Amino acid sequence: MKKKVSRLSMTQMPQHHLDICDRFRLVRLERMETQLGFAELLGLTVSYVKMIEGRRVTPNIYAIKRLHKVCGKSYDWILDGEGRK
């Protein structure tokens, strides 16, 4: 059985230990958005957000660009966990 990471434990994890799917979810949790609300904010489908957070897919370039533009996250942080958040 896969252990779910709680909001608190994910936000306390060192940033370099998170992968791109974790960082995607972390942004959503920091904004206190539901998956539906976050999907609408980014112009994505809720099923795509769920697939990213479930690690079934990695975010495509459109999702990465939207995370950068809408949420103000740097490309370096989104892709590698490095640099300014």
KERODREN-922759 format. One record per residue: residue in three letters; z, x, y of N, C-alpha, C, O in turn. Coordinates in steps of 0.02 Angstrom, whole numbers, plus 50000, padded with zeros to 5 digits. Layout:
N
ala / Z / X / Y / Z / X / Y / Z / X / Y / Z / X / Y
...
This chain:
85
met / 50000 / 50042 / 49941 / 50000 / 50000 / 50000 / 50000 / 50044 / 50062 / 50039 / 50092 / 50067
lys / 49956 / 50029 / 50109 / 49949 / 50067 / 50170 / 50003 / 50049 / 50220 / 50014 / 49990 / 50234
lys / 50037 / 50100 / 50247 / 50090 / 50087 / 50295 / 50059 / 50076 / 50364 / 50018 / 50116 / 50386
lys / 50079 / 50023 / 50396 / 50054 / 50009 / 50464 / 50095 / 50049 / 50513 / 50156 / 50058 / 50506
val / 50061 / 50074 / 50564 / 50094 / 50112 / 50617 / 50115 / 50063 / 50671 / 50073 / 50025 / 50697
ser / 50178 / 50063 / 50688 / 50201 / 50016 / 50740 / 50181 / 50041 / 50809 / 50164 / 50099 / 50818
arg / 50183 / 49996 / 50856 / 50166 / 50014 / 50925 / 50209 / 50071 / 50949 / 50183 / 50118 / 50979
leu / 50274 / 50068 / 50938 / 50319 / 50119 / 50961 / 50304 / 50186 / 50930 / 50301 / 50236 / 50966
ser / 50296 / 50188 / 50864 / 50284 / 50253 / 50832 / 50217 / 50282 / 50852 / 50210 / 50343 / 50857
met / 50166 / 50241 / 50862 / 50101 / 50266 / 50881 / 50102 / 50296 / 50951 / 50072 / 50348 / 50963
thr / 50137 / 50265 / 50998 / 50139 / 50290 / 51066 / 50181 / 50353 / 51071 / 50174 / 50390 / 51119
gln / 50224 / 50365 / 51023 / 50266 / 50425 / 51024 / 50234 / 50484 / 50986 / 50260 / 50539 / 50989
met / 50180 / 50472 / 50950 / 50148 / 50525 / 50911 / 50114 / 50575 / 50958 / 50088 / 50555 / 51010
pro / 50116 / 50640 / 50941 / 50079 / 50689 / 50981 / 50005 / 50669 / 50982 / 49976 / 50651 / 50930
gln / 49974 / 50673 / 51041 / 49906 / 50650 / 51049 / 49855 / 50686 / 51005 / 49806 / 50655 / 50984
his / 49866 / 50749 / 50990 / 49818 / 50786 / 50949 / 49821 / 50766 / 50876 / 49778 / 50787 / 50837
his / 49870 / 50726 / 50856 / 49875 / 50703 / 50787 / 49837 / 50637 / 50776 / 49830 / 50614 / 50720
leu / 49815 / 50607 / 50830 / 49780 / 50544 / 50825 / 49705 / 50555 / 50819 / 49679 / 50602 / 50848
asp / 49671 / 50513 / 50780 / 49598 / 50517 / 50779 / 49569 / 50468 / 50829 / 49607 / 50431 / 50862
ile / 49504 / 50466 / 50835 / 49472 / 50424 / 50886 / 49489 / 50350 / 50875 / 49495 / 50313 / 50924
cys / 49496 / 50328 / 50814 / 49513 / 50258 / 50801 / 49585 / 50244 / 50824 / 49600 / 50191 / 50852
asp / 49630 / 50292 / 50812 / 49699 / 50285 / 50835 / 49702 / 50282 / 50911 / 49739 / 50241 / 50939
arg / 49664 / 50325 / 50944 / 49664 / 50326 / 51017 / 49636 / 50261 / 51045 / 49661 / 50235 / 51096
phe / 49586 / 50234 / 51013 / 49558 / 50170 / 51033 / 49613 / 50116 / 51030 / 49621 / 50077 / 51078
arg / 49649 / 50114 / 50975 / 49703 / 50065 / 50967 / 49759 / 50078 / 51016 / 49788 / 50031 / 51043
leu / 49775 / 50142 / 51028 / 49829 / 50160 / 51074 / 49815 / 50133 / 51144 / 49860 / 50108 / 51177
val / 49753 / 50139 / 51166 / 49735 / 50113 / 51232 / 49747 / 50037 / 51234 / 49774 / 50011 / 51283
arg / 49726 / 50003 / 51182 / 49737 / 49930 / 51179 / 49811 / 49913 / 51183 / 49831 / 49868 / 51219
leu / 49852 / 49949 / 51144 / 49923 / 49935 / 51143 / 49956 / 49952 / 51210 / 50000 / 49916 / 51233
glu / 49935 / 50006 / 51241 / 49963 / 50024 / 51306 / 49948 / 49971 / 51358 / 49988 / 49958 / 51403
arg / 49890 / 49940 / 51352 / 49870 / 49887 / 51399 / 49899 / 49819 / 51379 / 49892 / 49770 / 51415
met / 49933 / 49818 / 51321 / 49964 / 49757 / 51295 / 49914 / 49701 / 51287 / 49927 / 49644 / 51305
glu / 49856 / 49719 / 51260 / 49801 / 49672 / 51248 / 49800 / 49652 / 51174 / 49818 / 49692 / 51130
thr / 49779 / 49592 / 51161 / 49764 / 49573 / 51092 / 49696 / 49604 / 51074 / 49661 / 49628 / 51118
gln / 49679 / 49603 / 51011 / 49614 / 49628 / 50991 / 49558 / 49587 / 51023 / 49507 / 49614 / 51044
leu / 49568 / 49522 / 51028 / 49518 / 49479 / 51059 / 49511 / 49494 / 51134 / 49456 / 49501 / 51159
gly / 49567 / 49500 / 51168 / 49566 / 49514 / 51239 / 49535 / 49582 / 51254 / 49497 / 49589 / 51302
phe / 49550 / 49631 / 51212 / 49523 / 49699 / 51221 / 49448 / 49699 / 51208 / 49409 / 49731 / 51244
ala / 49428 / 49662 / 51157 / 49356 / 49657 / 51141 / 49318 / 49626 / 51200 / 49266 / 49651 / 51220
glu / 49345 / 49573 / 51228 / 49313 / 49540 / 51285 / 49311 / 49587 / 51345 / 49260 / 49589 / 51380
leu / 49365 / 49623 / 51357 / 49368 / 49670 / 51413 / 49314 / 49723 / 51408 / 49283 / 49742 / 51458
leu / 49303 / 49748 / 51347 / 49255 / 49802 / 51337 / 49184 / 49777 / 51322 / 49137 / 49816 / 51320
gly / 49176 / 49712 / 51313 / 49110 / 49685 / 51296 / 49091 / 49698 / 51224 / 49032 / 49707 / 51209
leu / 49140 / 49697 / 51180 / 49129 / 49708 / 51108 / 49149 / 49644 / 51071 / 49179 / 49599 / 51100
thr / 49131 / 49641 / 51009 / 49154 / 49585 / 50968 / 49223 / 49601 / 50940 / 49240 / 49659 / 50930
val / 49262 / 49549 / 50929 / 49329 / 49561 / 50901 / 49324 / 49591 / 50831 / 49367 / 49630 / 50811
ser / 49273 / 49572 / 50793 / 49266 / 49601 / 50726 / 49252 / 49676 / 50730 / 49275 / 49714 / 50687
tyr / 49215 / 49698 / 50781 / 49202 / 49770 / 50789 / 49266 / 49807 / 50807 / 49279 / 49862 / 50782
val / 49307 / 49778 / 50852 / 49371 / 49808 / 50869 / 49415 / 49814 / 50807 / 49447 / 49866 / 50796
lys / 49416 / 49762 / 50767 / 49456 / 49764 / 50705 / 49430 / 49818 / 50657 / 49470 / 49852 / 50624
met / 49364 / 49826 / 50653 / 49336 / 49877 / 50609 / 49354 / 49947 / 50634 / 49367 / 49992 / 50594
ile / 49353 / 49957 / 50699 / 49373 / 50022 / 50727 / 49446 / 50036 / 50711 / 49462 / 50089 / 50684
glu / 49489 / 49989 / 50727 / 49561 / 49999 / 50716 / 49578 / 50005 / 50642 / 49627 / 50036 / 50623
gly / 49538 / 49974 / 50599 / 49548 / 49980 / 50527 / 49514 / 50040 / 50496 / 49515 / 50050 / 50436
arg / 49484 / 50081 / 50539 / 49450 / 50143 / 50519 / 49391 / 50131 / 50471 / 49373 / 50174 / 50431
arg / 49361 / 50072 / 50475 / 49301 / 50059 / 50435 / 49239 / 50086 / 50469 / 49189 / 50101 / 50437
val / 49243 / 50092 / 50536 / 49189 / 50123 / 50575 / 49220 / 50165 / 50630 / 49278 / 50155 / 50648
thr / 49182 / 50213 / 50655 / 49204 / 50250 / 50714 / 49170 / 50217 / 50774 / 49115 / 50191 / 50767
pro / 49202 / 50219 / 50832 / 49171 / 50187 / 50890 / 49103 / 50217 / 50906 / 49094 / 50278 / 50904
asn / 49054 / 50174 / 50920 / 48988 / 50199 / 50939 / 48989 / 50222 / 51012 / 49040 / 50215 / 51047
ile / 48934 / 50249 / 51035 / 48932 / 50276 / 51103 / 48944 / 50223 / 51155 / 48975 / 50237 / 51207
tyr / 48921 / 50162 / 51143 / 48933 / 50107 / 51191 / 49008 / 50094 / 51198 / 49033 / 50087 / 51253
ala / 49044 / 50090 / 51142 / 49116 / 50076 / 51143 / 49153 / 50133 / 51178 / 49200 / 50121 / 51216
ile / 49132 / 50194 / 51166 / 49164 / 50253 / 51197 / 49152 / 50251 / 51273 / 49198 / 50263 / 51312
lys / 49090 / 50236 / 51293 / 49074 / 50232 / 51365 / 49114 / 50177 / 51399 / 49137 / 50185 / 51455
arg / 49121 / 50119 / 51365 / 49159 / 50064 / 51394 / 49233 / 50081 / 51400 / 49265 / 50063 / 51450
leu / 49261 / 50115 / 51350 / 49331 / 50136 / 51352 / 49341 / 50183 / 51412 / 49392 / 50178 / 51447
his / 49294 / 50228 / 51423 / 49297 / 50274 / 51479 / 49292 / 50237 / 51545 / 49333 / 50247 / 51590
lys / 49242 / 50195 / 51552 / 49228 / 50161 / 51616 / 49281 / 50108 / 51633 / 49306 / 50107 / 51689
val / 49297 / 50066 / 51585 / 49342 / 50009 / 51599 / 49415 / 50031 / 51600 / 49454 / 50006 / 51641
cys / 49434 / 50076 / 51556 / 49505 / 50095 / 51549 / 49521 / 50161 / 51583 / 49579 / 50181 / 51586
gly / 49470 / 50196 / 51607 / 49482 / 50259 / 51643 / 49504 / 50317 / 51601 / 49535 / 50364 / 51626
lys / 49487 / 50316 / 51537 / 49506 / 50371 / 51492 / 49451 / 50424 / 51493 / 49392 / 50408 / 51495
ser / 49471 / 50487 / 51492 / 49421 / 50542 / 51493 / 49386 / 50546 / 51425 / 49414 / 50530 / 51373
tyr / 49323 / 50568 / 51428 / 49286 / 50577 / 51366 / 49319 / 50628 / 51321 / 49321 / 50619 / 51260
asp / 49346 / 50682 / 51350 / 49380 / 50733 / 51309 / 49438 / 50703 / 51271 / 49447 / 50717 / 51212
trp / 49477 / 50661 / 51305 / 49535 / 50631 / 51271 / 49512 / 50581 / 51218 / 49539 / 50580 / 51163
ile / 49463 / 50540 / 51234 / 49439 / 50490 / 51186 / 49413 / 50525 / 51123 / 49430 / 50505 / 51067
leu / 49372 / 50576 / 51132 / 49340 / 50608 / 51074 / 49384 / 50657 / 51037 / 49382 / 50659 / 50975
asp / 49426 / 50696 / 51074 / 49463 / 50750 / 51042 / 49539 / 50745 / 51049 / 49575 / 50781 / 51014
gly / 49563 / 50702 / 51093 / 49635 / 50699 / 51105 / 49657 / 50755 / 51152 / 49717 / 50766 / 51160
glu / 49610 / 50789 / 51183 / 49625 / 50845 / 51227 / 49613 / 50824 / 51299 / 49579 / 50774 / 51312
gly / 49640 / 50861 / 51346 / 49628 / 50848 / 51417 / 49669 / 50789 / 51443 / 49714 / 50764 / 51410
arg / 49651 / 50769 / 51503 / 49690 / 50714 / 51534 / 49674 / 50648 / 51498 / 49618 / 50636 / 51476
lys / 49724 / 50610 / 51493 / 49719 / 50546 / 51458 / 49682 / 50498 / 51503 / 49672 / 50440 / 51484
